Amino acid sequence: MTYAPQRIYEEVAYVAYHFHWGLQDILDLEHPQRLRFVSEIASINTRLAEER
């Protein structure tokens, strides 16, 4: 299965921005793992925004 390049860029940028991981470390993740990190980061951001 292939993924849209734009979507991969978005996922990588999101994880890199929040976790400060390098490109290769993020790309080495399997896609489901990468999506899980994206989901967890989004949940953390939502909780933090609601606490304000």
Sequence and secondary structure as in RCSB ss.txt:
>XXXX:A:sequence
MTYAPQRIYEEVAYVAYHFHWGLQDILDLEHPQRLRFVSEIASINTRLAEER
>XXXX:A:secstr
    HHHHHHHHHHHHHHH   HHHHHTS HHHHHHHHHHHHHHHHHHHHH 
